[in-house]
Amino acid sequence: MNNPPALARRLGTLDASLIGLGSMIGAGVFAAFTPAAAAAGSGLLVGLVVAAFVAFCNATSSAQLAAAYPTSGGTYVYGRERLGPWPGFLAGWGFVIGKTASAAAMAMTFAAYAAPPGWERPVAIAAVILLTAVNYHGVTRTAGLTRILVIAVLAALAIAVAACWGGSGPDFGNVIGDGLLSHGWYGILQSGGLLFFAFAGYARIATMGEEVREPRRTIPRAISIALGITIVVYAVIALTVLSVLGPDGVAGNPTPLAAAVERGSLAWAAPVVGVGAAVASLGALLALIAGLGRTSLAMAREHDLPQALAAVHPRYKVPYRAEVTIAVVVCAIIAVADLRGAIGFSSFGVLLYYLVANIAAFTQPAADRRYPKALQVLGAIACVVLVATLPPLSVGLGVLMFAVGVTYRWIRLRAVSG
């Protein structure tokens, strides 16, 4: 397709920043600290710094690339333009498989808080269908709903932190526990890889580059705003739950923020945390569906996914076939799978996605450069290190799914050339 239909540029800095926030401040802030504490104890604070630094390096690379290539697809497009079709495909495939699993996990997290016992899967599927319908009717609807969800989640987190500080307040002696390095550097790096899952939403801004007004100015600014706010929020939550529960308490509780609130004098606020987690899951799921649709659109335009997915709705100007297809796959996963390990699997795919982004940004000419090359080098090295320290099962599943993707593209290319 020489002149594929274009998406409409309707997003400003505020809306783009809110979509990034809605992607990052999702269910991860309510649950990701548990596996991180199990891996590193109090060292999760160091892991959080590592994850934030890697996210910063990756974000600067994404911003620099998005300003030069303001079209849908994110690193899939950047990899193709700077490094060639195969690196671009690997980036796009990593994003699609990782974030599809993550979308299913977000829907199931929402249902765990909002659904009656026994109805979790049907409610999760209903949430996917509802939010796909919102995305289907245009990106301004997506941004409008995201604005409401982000405000609600930040309000719930503020109430939770205030409740933890009520009465006698947290005990900062609990923060350090047995020491930041008690679980060793391997544990700290593994916690960083797991916590990175909660930062990865800023890519959603870049994947929607074709729908942003003044992309060279708006995308870098929106990514910086969204990432900066998220780092502050996560740091406050991490210090709060460690202060109240201690490292062992965080590691042993699947809902550490709710448990911390129940320990305070304002235990009545605990249900607010549940509502906040449900709303955060919806916000993350909404942005995931949007980002997955745009990346699938870009891959379909280049025939790396079926070309039918490249269709743009004539009225709503969204990649409706791609979004509906993604929704069907997510619903199928929800119906049959247990996704408790989705954080590690998603981190595997997304870290390799950003590895390609850092390498692609490193090759950009001086005219397009906004950040030092050292940041791209550090970001690439950090992505490889964090992937290597993820749980072995997550690494094994990730390698298997990448092998499936490579085989698919190889067969397609052989069919075309033959």
DRENDO-1510 file (C-alpha; in Angstrom, 1 decimal, always signed):
<recs>
REC; n; res; u; v; w
REC; 1; MET; +0.0; +0.0; +0.0 .
REC; 2; ASN; +1.8; +3.1; -1.2 .
REC; 3; ASN; -0.5; +5.7; +0.5 .
REC; 4; PRO; -2.1; +4.0; +3.5 .
REC; 5; PRO; -4.9; +6.0; +5.2 .
REC; 6; ALA; -3.5; +8.3; +7.9 .
REC; 7; LEU; -4.7; +8.7; +11.5 .
REC; 8; ALA; -6.0; +12.1; +12.7 .
REC; 9; ARG; -3.7; +14.4; +14.8 .
REC; 10; ARG; -6.0; +15.2; +17.8 .
REC; 11; LEU; -3.8; +14.9; +20.9 .
REC; 12; GLY; -2.0; +17.8; +22.7 .
REC; 13; THR; +0.7; +17.6; +25.4 .
REC; 14; LEU; -1.8; +17.2; +28.2 .
REC; 15; ASP; -3.7; +14.3; +26.6 .
REC; 16; ALA; -0.5; +12.6; +25.5 .
REC; 17; SER; +0.9; +12.9; +29.0 .
REC; 18; LEU; -2.2; +11.5; +30.6 .
REC; 19; ILE; -2.2; +8.5; +28.2 .
REC; 20; GLY; +1.4; +7.8; +29.4 .
REC; 21; LEU; +0.4; +8.2; +33.0 .
REC; 22; GLY; -2.6; +6.0; +32.5 .
REC; 23; SER; -0.3; +3.3; +31.1 .
REC; 24; MET; +2.3; +3.5; +33.9 .
REC; 25; ILE; +0.3; +4.2; +37.0 .
REC; 26; GLY; -1.8; +1.1; +36.5 .
REC; 27; ALA; -2.3; -2.1; +38.5 .
REC; 28; GLY; +1.5; -2.4; +38.8 .
REC; 29; VAL; +1.7; +0.2; +41.6 .
REC; 30; PHE; -0.7; -2.0; +43.6 .
REC; 31; ALA; +1.0; -5.3; +43.1 .
REC; 32; ALA; +4.5; -5.1; +41.5 .
REC; 33; PHE; +6.2; -4.4; +44.8 .
REC; 34; THR; +5.4; -7.9; +46.1 .
REC; 35; PRO; +7.6; -9.9; +43.7 .
REC; 36; ALA; +10.2; -7.1; +43.9 .
REC; 37; ALA; +10.4; -7.4; +47.7 .
REC; 38; ALA; +10.5; -11.2; +47.4 .
REC; 39; ALA; +13.5; -10.9; +45.1 .
REC; 40; ALA; +15.4; -8.1; +46.9 .
REC; 41; GLY; +13.9; -7.3; +50.3 .
REC; 42; SER; +14.6; -3.6; +51.1 .
REC; 43; GLY; +16.8; -3.7; +48.1 .
REC; 44; LEU; +13.7; -3.1; +46.0 .
REC; 45; LEU; +14.4; +0.6; +46.6 .
REC; 46; VAL; +17.7; +0.2; +44.7 .
REC; 47; GLY; +15.8; -1.9; +42.1 .
REC; 48; LEU; +13.3; +0.9; +41.8 .
REC; 49; VAL; +16.2; +3.3; +41.1 .
REC; 50; VAL; +17.6; +0.9; +38.5 .
REC; 51; ALA; +14.2; +0.5; +36.8 .
REC; 52; ALA; +13.7; +4.3; +36.8 .
REC; 53; PHE; +17.1; +4.9; +35.3 .
REC; 54; VAL; +16.6; +2.3; +32.6 .
REC; 55; ALA; +13.2; +3.8; +31.9 .
REC; 56; PHE; +14.7; +7.2; +31.7 .
REC; 57; CYS; +17.4; +6.1; +29.2 .
REC; 58; ASN; +14.7; +4.3; +27.1 .
REC; 59; ALA; +12.4; +7.2; +27.3 .
REC; 60; THR; +15.0; +9.6; +26.0 .
REC; 61; SER; +15.7; +7.3; +23.1 .
REC; 62; SER; +12.0; +6.9; +22.4 .
REC; 63; ALA; +11.4; +10.6; +22.5 .
REC; 64; GLN; +14.4; +11.3; +20.2 .
REC; 65; LEU; +13.2; +8.7; +17.7 .
REC; 66; ALA; +9.5; +9.7; +17.9 .
REC; 67; ALA; +10.4; +13.4; +17.1 .
REC; 68; ALA; +12.1; +12.2; +13.9 .
REC; 69; TYR; +9.6; +9.6; +12.9 .
REC; 70; PRO; +6.1; +10.9; +14.1 .
REC; 71; THR; +4.0; +7.9; +12.9 .
REC; 72; SER; +2.2; +5.0; +14.5 .
REC; 73; GLY; +4.2; +1.9; +15.5 .
REC; 74; GLY; +6.9; +3.2; +17.9 .
REC; 75; THR; +10.1; +1.2; +18.0 .
REC; 76; TYR; +8.8; -1.2; +15.2 .
REC; 77; VAL; +9.0; +1.8; +12.9 .
REC; 78; TYR; +12.3; +3.2; +14.3 .
REC; 79; GLY; +14.0; -0.2; +14.1 .
REC; 80; ARG; +13.0; -0.6; +10.5 .
REC; 81; GLU; +14.1; +2.9; +9.6 .
REC; 82; ARG; +17.4; +2.9; +11.4 .
REC; 83; LEU; +18.5; -0.7; +11.6 .
REC; 84; GLY; +16.5; -2.7; +9.0 .
REC; 85; PRO; +13.4; -4.9; +8.7 .
REC; 86; TRP; +14.5; -7.7; +10.9 .
REC; 87; PRO; +15.4; -5.6; +14.0 .
REC; 88; GLY; +12.1; -3.6; +13.5 .
REC; 89; PHE; +10.1; -6.8; +13.3 .
REC; 90; LEU; +11.7; -8.2; +16.5 .
REC; 91; ALA; +10.9; -4.9; +18.3 .
REC; 92; GLY; +7.3; -5.0; +17.1 .
REC; 93; TRP; +6.8; -8.7; +17.9 .
REC; 94; GLY; +8.2; -8.2; +21.4 .
REC; 95; PHE; +5.8; -5.3; +22.0 .
REC; 96; VAL; +2.8; -7.2; +20.7 .
REC; 97; ILE; +3.3; -10.5; +22.6 .
REC; 98; GLY; +4.4; -8.8; +25.8 .
REC; 99; LYS; +1.7; -6.2; +25.9 .
REC; 100; THR; -1.0; -8.6; +24.8 .
REC; 101; ALA; -0.2; -10.8; +27.9 .
REC; 102; SER; -0.1; -7.6; +29.9 .
REC; 103; ALA; -3.5; -6.5; +28.7 .
REC; 104; ALA; -5.0; -9.8; +29.8 .
REC; 105; ALA; -3.3; -9.5; +33.2 .
REC; 106; MET; -4.7; -6.0; +33.6 .
REC; 107; ALA; -8.2; -7.2; +32.8 .
REC; 108; MET; -7.9; -10.0; +35.2 .
REC; 109; THR; -6.6; -7.7; +37.9 .
REC; 110; PHE; -9.6; -5.4; +37.5 .
REC; 111; ALA; -11.9; -8.4; +37.8 .
REC; 112; ALA; -10.1; -9.7; +40.9 .
REC; 113; TYR; -11.2; -6.4; +42.7 .
REC; 114; ALA; -14.5; -5.7; +41.0 .
REC; 115; ALA; -16.1; -9.1; +40.2 .
REC; 116; PRO; -18.1; -11.4; +42.5 .
REC; 117; PRO; -16.4; -14.7; +43.3 .
REC; 118; GLY; -16.5; -17.1; +40.3 .
REC; 119; TRP; -17.3; -14.3; +37.9 .
REC; 120; GLU; -13.7; -13.0; +37.4 .
REC; 121; ARG; -13.1; -14.2; +33.9 .
REC; 122; PRO; -16.5; -13.1; +32.4 .
REC; 123; VAL; -16.1; -9.7; +34.0 .
REC; 124; ALA; -12.5; -9.4; +32.7 .
REC; 125; ILE; -13.7; -10.3; +29.2 .
REC; 126; ALA; -16.5; -7.7; +29.5 .
REC; 127; ALA; -14.0; -5.0; +30.5 .
REC; 128; VAL; -11.9; -5.8; +27.4 .
REC; 129; ILE; -15.0; -5.5; +25.1 .
REC; 130; LEU; -16.1; -2.3; +26.7 .
REC; 131; LEU; -12.8; -0.5; +26.5 .
REC; 132; THR; -12.2; -1.8; +22.9 .
REC; 133; ALA; -15.5; -0.1; +22.1 .
REC; 134; VAL; -14.3; +3.2; +23.6 .
REC; 135; ASN; -11.1; +3.0; +21.6 .
REC; 136; TYR; -13.1; +2.1; +18.5 .
REC; 137; HIS; -14.9; +5.4; +18.6 .
REC; 138; GLY; -11.8; +7.6; +18.4 .
REC; 139; VAL; -8.6; +8.6; +20.2 .
REC; 140; THR; -10.2; +11.7; +21.8 .
REC; 141; ARG; -12.6; +9.3; +23.6 .
REC; 142; THR; -9.6; +7.3; +24.8 .
REC; 143; ALA; -7.9; +10.4; +26.0 .
REC; 144; GLY; -11.0; +11.7; +27.7 .
REC; 145; LEU; -11.7; +8.5; +29.6 .
REC; 146; THR; -8.0; +8.2; +30.5 .
REC; 147; ARG; -8.1; +11.7; +32.1 .
REC; 148; ILE; -10.9; +10.6; +34.4 .
REC; 149; LEU; -9.2; +7.3; +35.3 .
REC; 150; VAL; -5.8; +8.9; +36.0 .
REC; 151; ILE; -7.4; +11.5; +38.4 .
REC; 152; ALA; -9.3; +8.8; +40.2 .
REC; 153; VAL; -6.2; +6.6; +40.6 .
REC; 154; LEU; -4.0; +9.5; +41.9 .
REC; 155; ALA; -6.8; +10.4; +44.4 .
REC; 156; ALA; -7.0; +6.8; +45.6 .
REC; 157; LEU; -3.2; +6.7; +46.1 .
REC; 158; ALA; -3.2; +10.0; +47.9 .
REC; 159; ILE; -5.9; +8.7; +50.3 .
REC; 160; ALA; -4.0; +5.5; +50.8 .
REC; 161; VAL; -0.7; +7.2; +51.7 .
REC; 162; ALA; -2.5; +9.6; +54.0 .
REC; 163; ALA; -4.2; +6.6; +55.7 .
REC; 164; CYS; -0.8; +4.9; +56.2 .
REC; 165; TRP; +0.5; +8.0; +57.8 .
REC; 166; GLY; -2.4; +8.4; +60.2 .
REC; 167; GLY; -2.1; +7.7; +63.9 .
REC; 168; SER; +1.4; +6.7; +64.9 .
REC; 169; GLY; +2.6; +6.8; +61.3 .
REC; 170; PRO; +5.1; +4.6; +59.5 .
REC; 171; ASP; +8.2; +3.3; +61.2 .
REC; 172; PHE; +11.1; +4.3; +59.0 .
REC; 173; GLY; +13.2; +1.7; +60.8 .
REC; 174; ASN; +11.4; -0.9; +58.8 .
REC; 175; VAL; +12.5; +0.5; +55.5 .
REC; 176; ILE; +16.0; -0.9; +55.6 .
REC; 177; GLY; +15.2; -4.2; +57.3 .
REC; 178; ASP; +18.3; -6.4; +57.0 .
REC; 179; GLY; +20.0; -4.0; +54.7 .
REC; 180; LEU; +19.6; -2.9; +51.1 .
REC; 181; LEU; +22.1; -5.5; +49.9 .
REC; 182; SER; +20.8; -8.4; +52.0 .
REC; 183; HIS; +19.6; -10.3; +48.9 .
REC; 184; GLY; +22.6; -9.5; +46.7 .
REC; 185; TRP; +22.9; -7.7; +43.5 .
REC; 186; TYR; +21.2; -10.5; +41.5 .
REC; 187; GLY; +18.1; -10.0; +43.6 .
REC; 188; ILE; +18.3; -6.2; +43.2 .
REC; 189; LEU; +18.6; -6.5; +39.4 .
REC; 190; GLN; +15.7; -9.0; +39.3 .
REC; 191; SER; +13.6; -6.6; +41.3 .
REC; 192; GLY; +14.6; -3.9; +38.8 .
REC; 193; GLY; +13.5; -6.0; +35.9 .
REC; 194; LEU; +10.1; -6.8; +37.6 .
REC; 195; LEU; +9.5; -3.2; +38.5 .
REC; 196; PHE; +10.4; -2.0; +35.0 .
REC; 197; PHE; +7.0; -3.6; +34.0 .
REC; 198; ALA; +5.3; -0.7; +35.9 .
REC; 199; PHE; +7.3; +2.0; +34.0 .
REC; 200; ALA; +6.9; +0.8; +30.5 .
REC; 201; GLY; +3.8; +2.8; +29.6 .
REC; 202; TYR; +5.5; +5.8; +28.2 .
REC; 203; ALA; +6.0; +3.8; +25.0 .
REC; 204; ARG; +2.3; +4.3; +24.4 .
REC; 205; ILE; +2.9; +8.0; +23.7 .
REC; 206; ALA; +5.4; +7.2; +21.0 .
REC; 207; THR; +3.3; +4.5; +19.4 .
REC; 208; MET; +0.6; +7.1; +19.0 .
REC; 209; GLY; +2.9; +9.5; +17.2 .
REC; 210; GLU; +0.6; +9.8; +14.2 .
REC; 211; GLU; -2.2; +11.2; +16.3 .
REC; 212; VAL; -0.2; +13.9; +18.2 .
REC; 213; ARG; -0.2; +17.5; +17.2 .
REC; 214; GLU; +3.2; +19.1; +16.8 .
REC; 215; PRO; +4.9; +15.7; +17.5 .
REC; 216; ARG; +8.5; +17.0; +17.5 .
REC; 217; ARG; +7.7; +19.2; +20.5 .
REC; 218; THR; +4.8; +17.3; +22.1 .
REC; 219; ILE; +6.1; +13.8; +22.3 .
REC; 220; PRO; +9.4; +14.4; +24.1 .
REC; 221; ARG; +7.6; +16.8; +26.5 .
REC; 222; ALA; +4.8; +14.4; +27.2 .
REC; 223; ILE; +7.1; +11.5; +27.8 .
REC; 224; SER; +9.2; +13.5; +30.3 .
REC; 225; ILE; +6.2; +14.7; +32.2 .
REC; 226; ALA; +4.6; +11.3; +32.4 .
REC; 227; LEU; +7.8; +9.5; +33.5 .
REC; 228; GLY; +8.7; +12.2; +36.0 .
REC; 229; ILE; +5.4; +12.1; +37.8 .
REC; 230; THR; +5.4; +8.3; +37.8 .
REC; 231; ILE; +8.8; +8.1; +39.4 .
REC; 232; VAL; +7.8; +10.4; +42.2 .
REC; 233; VAL; +4.5; +8.4; +42.8 .
REC; 234; TYR; +6.3; +5.0; +42.9 .
REC; 235; ALA; +9.0; +6.3; +45.2 .
REC; 236; VAL; +6.4; +7.5; +47.7 .
REC; 237; ILE; +4.4; +4.3; +47.6 .
REC; 238; ALA; +7.5; +2.1; +48.0 .
REC; 239; LEU; +8.7; +4.0; +51.0 .
REC; 240; THR; +5.3; +4.0; +52.5 .
REC; 241; VAL; +4.6; +0.2; +52.3 .
REC; 242; LEU; +8.1; -0.7; +53.4 .
REC; 243; SER; +7.7; +1.7; +56.4 .
REC; 244; VAL; +4.5; +0.1; +57.5 .
REC; 245; LEU; +5.0; -3.6; +56.6 .
REC; 246; GLY; +8.7; -4.0; +56.4 .
REC; 247; PRO; +10.4; -6.0; +53.5 .
REC; 248; ASP; +9.0; -9.4; +54.6 .
REC; 249; GLY; +5.5; -8.0; +55.0 .
REC; 250; VAL; +5.6; -6.6; +51.5 .
REC; 251; ALA; +7.0; -9.8; +50.0 .
REC; 252; GLY; +4.4; -11.9; +51.8 .
REC; 253; ASN; +1.3; -9.9; +50.8 .
REC; 254; PRO; -0.2; -9.8; +47.2 .
REC; 255; THR; -1.8; -6.4; +48.0 .
REC; 256; PRO; +0.8; -4.6; +50.1 .
REC; 257; LEU; -0.7; -1.1; +49.8 .
REC; 258; ALA; -4.2; -2.3; +51.0 .
REC; 259; ALA; -2.5; -4.2; +53.9 .
REC; 260; ALA; -0.5; -1.1; +54.9 .
REC; 261; VAL; -3.7; +1.0; +54.9 .
REC; 262; GLU; -5.4; -1.6; +57.2 .
REC; 263; ARG; -2.5; -1.2; +59.7 .
REC; 264; GLY; -3.1; +2.6; +60.0 .
REC; 265; SER; -5.8; +4.4; +62.1 .
REC; 266; LEU; -7.8; +5.0; +58.9 .
REC; 267; ALA; -8.5; +1.4; +58.1 .
REC; 268; TRP; -11.9; +2.5; +56.6 .
REC; 269; ALA; -9.9; +3.7; +53.6 .
REC; 270; ALA; -8.8; +0.2; +52.6 .
REC; 271; PRO; -11.8; -0.2; +50.2 .
REC; 272; VAL; -10.6; +2.9; +48.5 .
REC; 273; VAL; -7.4; +1.1; +47.6 .
REC; 274; GLY; -9.4; -1.7; +46.0 .
REC; 275; VAL; -11.4; +0.8; +44.0 .
REC; 276; GLY; -8.2; +2.5; +43.0 .
REC; 277; ALA; -6.6; -0.8; +41.8 .
REC; 278; ALA; -9.7; -1.6; +39.8 .
REC; 279; VAL; -9.7; +1.8; +38.2 .
REC; 280; ALA; -5.9; +1.7; +37.6 .
REC; 281; SER; -6.3; -1.6; +35.8 .
REC; 282; LEU; -9.0; -0.2; +33.5 .
REC; 283; GLY; -6.7; +2.8; +32.7 .
REC; 284; ALA; -3.8; +0.6; +31.9 .
REC; 285; LEU; -5.9; -1.8; +29.8 .
REC; 286; LEU; -7.4; +1.1; +27.9 .
REC; 287; ALA; -4.0; +2.5; +26.9 .
REC; 288; LEU; -2.7; -1.0; +26.2 .
REC; 289; ILE; -5.4; -1.7; +23.7 .
REC; 290; ALA; -4.7; +1.6; +22.0 .
REC; 291; GLY; -1.0; +1.0; +21.8 .
REC; 292; LEU; -1.3; -2.5; +20.6 .
REC; 293; GLY; -3.7; -1.4; +17.9 .
REC; 294; ARG; -1.2; +1.2; +16.6 .
REC; 295; THR; +1.8; -1.1; +16.6 .
REC; 296; SER; -0.2; -3.9; +14.8 .
REC; 297; LEU; -1.3; -1.3; +12.3 .
REC; 298; ALA; +2.3; -0.3; +11.5 .
REC; 299; MET; +3.3; -4.0; +11.2 .
REC; 300; ALA; +0.4; -4.8; +8.9 .
REC; 301; ARG; +1.4; -1.8; +6.7 .
REC; 302; GLU; +4.7; -3.5; +6.2 .
REC; 303; HIS; +3.2; -7.0; +5.8 .
REC; 304; ASP; +4.7; -8.3; +9.0 .
REC; 305; LEU; +1.2; -9.0; +10.2 .
REC; 306; PRO; -1.8; -9.7; +7.9 .
REC; 307; GLN; -2.4; -6.7; +5.7 .
REC; 308; ALA; -6.1; -6.6; +6.6 .
REC; 309; LEU; -5.1; -5.2; +10.0 .
REC; 310; ALA; -3.9; -2.0; +8.3 .
REC; 311; ALA; -7.4; -0.7; +7.8 .
REC; 312; VAL; -8.3; +2.7; +9.4 .
REC; 313; HIS; -11.9; +3.4; +10.2 .
REC; 314; PRO; -13.2; +6.0; +7.7 .
REC; 315; ARG; -15.2; +7.9; +10.3 .
REC; 316; TYR; -13.3; +7.4; +13.6 .
REC; 317; LYS; -9.8; +7.3; +12.2 .
REC; 318; VAL; -8.6; +4.4; +14.3 .
REC; 319; PRO; -7.0; +1.1; +13.4 .
REC; 320; TYR; -10.3; -0.7; +14.2 .
REC; 321; ARG; -9.5; -4.1; +12.7 .
REC; 322; ALA; -6.2; -4.3; +14.6 .
REC; 323; GLU; -7.9; -3.3; +17.9 .
REC; 324; VAL; -10.7; -5.7; +17.5 .
REC; 325; THR; -8.3; -8.6; +16.6 .
REC; 326; ILE; -6.2; -7.8; +19.7 .
REC; 327; ALA; -9.3; -7.7; +21.9 .
REC; 328; VAL; -10.3; -11.2; +20.6 .
REC; 329; VAL; -6.8; -12.6; +21.4 .
REC; 330; VAL; -6.8; -11.0; +24.8 .
REC; 331; CYS; -10.3; -12.4; +25.6 .
REC; 332; ALA; -9.1; -15.9; +24.5 .
REC; 333; ILE; -6.1; -15.7; +26.8 .
REC; 334; ILE; -8.3; -14.6; +29.7 .
REC; 335; ALA; -10.6; -17.6; +29.1 .
REC; 336; VAL; -7.9; -20.2; +29.3 .
REC; 337; ALA; -4.8; -18.9; +31.0 .
REC; 338; ASP; -3.5; -18.2; +34.5 .
REC; 339; LEU; -1.4; -15.0; +34.1 .
REC; 340; ARG; +0.3; -14.6; +37.4 .
REC; 341; GLY; +3.6; -14.8; +35.6 .
REC; 342; ALA; +2.6; -12.2; +33.0 .
REC; 343; ILE; +4.8; -9.5; +34.6 .
REC; 344; GLY; +8.0; -11.3; +33.9 .
REC; 345; PHE; +6.9; -12.4; +30.5 .
REC; 346; SER; +5.8; -8.9; +29.6 .
REC; 347; SER; +9.1; -7.4; +30.9 .
REC; 348; PHE; +11.1; -9.8; +28.7 .
REC; 349; GLY; +9.3; -8.7; +25.5 .
REC; 350; VAL; +9.3; -5.0; +26.4 .
REC; 351; LEU; +13.0; -4.9; +27.4 .
REC; 352; LEU; +14.0; -6.3; +24.1 .
REC; 353; TYR; +11.7; -3.8; +22.4 .
REC; 354; TYR; +13.7; -1.0; +24.2 .
REC; 355; LEU; +17.0; -2.6; +23.4 .
REC; 356; VAL; +16.2; -2.0; +19.7 .
REC; 357; ALA; +15.1; +1.5; +20.5 .
REC; 358; ASN; +18.4; +2.4; +22.2 .
REC; 359; ILE; +20.4; +0.9; +19.3 .
REC; 360; ALA; +18.3; +2.8; +16.8 .
REC; 361; ALA; +18.6; +6.1; +18.6 .
REC; 362; PHE; +22.4; +5.6; +18.8 .
REC; 363; THR; +22.5; +5.6; +15.0 .
REC; 364; GLN; +20.6; +8.8; +14.5 .
REC; 365; PRO; +22.5; +11.7; +12.9 .
REC; 366; ALA; +23.5; +14.9; +14.8 .
REC; 367; ALA; +20.6; +16.9; +13.3 .
REC; 368; ASP; +18.1; +14.5; +15.1 .
REC; 369; ARG; +20.0; +14.1; +18.3 .
REC; 370; ARG; +18.6; +15.5; +21.5 .
REC; 371; TYR; +20.4; +13.4; +24.1 .
REC; 372; PRO; +24.0; +12.1; +24.6 .
REC; 373; LYS; +24.9; +8.8; +23.0 .
REC; 374; ALA; +26.0; +7.6; +26.4 .
REC; 375; LEU; +22.4; +7.3; +27.5 .
REC; 376; GLN; +21.6; +5.0; +24.6 .
REC; 377; VAL; +24.6; +2.8; +25.4 .
REC; 378; LEU; +23.7; +2.6; +29.1 .
REC; 379; GLY; +20.1; +1.9; +28.2 .
REC; 380; ALA; +21.0; -0.9; +25.9 .
REC; 381; ILE; +23.4; -2.6; +28.3 .
REC; 382; ALA; +20.8; -2.2; +31.1 .
REC; 383; CYS; +18.1; -3.8; +29.0 .
REC; 384; VAL; +20.3; -6.9; +28.4 .
REC; 385; VAL; +21.3; -7.2; +32.1 .
REC; 386; LEU; +17.7; -6.9; +33.3 .
REC; 387; VAL; +16.5; -9.5; +30.8 .
REC; 388; ALA; +19.2; -11.9; +31.9 .
REC; 389; THR; +18.1; -11.6; +35.6 .
REC; 390; LEU; +14.4; -12.2; +35.0 .
REC; 391; PRO; +12.9; -15.4; +36.4 .
REC; 392; PRO; +14.0; -18.4; +34.2 .
REC; 393; LEU; +10.4; -19.4; +33.3 .
REC; 394; SER; +9.8; -15.9; +31.9 .
REC; 395; VAL; +13.0; -16.0; +29.9 .
REC; 396; GLY; +12.2; -19.4; +28.5 .
REC; 397; LEU; +8.6; -18.4; +27.4 .
REC; 398; GLY; +10.0; -15.2; +25.9 .
REC; 399; VAL; +12.6; -17.0; +23.9 .
REC; 400; LEU; +10.0; -19.5; +22.7 .
REC; 401; MET; +7.6; -16.8; +21.5 .
REC; 402; PHE; +10.3; -14.9; +19.7 .
REC; 403; ALA; +11.2; -18.2; +17.9 .
REC; 404; VAL; +7.6; -18.4; +16.8 .
REC; 405; GLY; +7.7; -14.9; +15.5 .
REC; 406; VAL; +11.0; -15.4; +13.6 .
REC; 407; THR; +9.7; -18.6; +12.1 .
REC; 408; TYR; +6.5; -16.9; +11.0 .
REC; 409; ARG; +8.3; -14.0; +9.2 .
REC; 410; TRP; +10.9; -16.4; +7.7 .
REC; 411; ILE; +8.1; -18.5; +6.2 .
REC; 412; ARG; +6.3; -15.4; +4.9 .
REC; 413; LEU; +9.4; -14.1; +3.2 .
REC; 414; ARG; +10.2; -17.5; +1.6 .
REC; 415; ALA; +6.6; -17.6; +0.3 .
REC; 416; VAL; +6.9; -14.1; -1.2 .
REC; 417; SER; +10.3; -14.8; -2.8 .
REC; 418; GLY; +9.2; -18.2; -4.1 .
</recs>
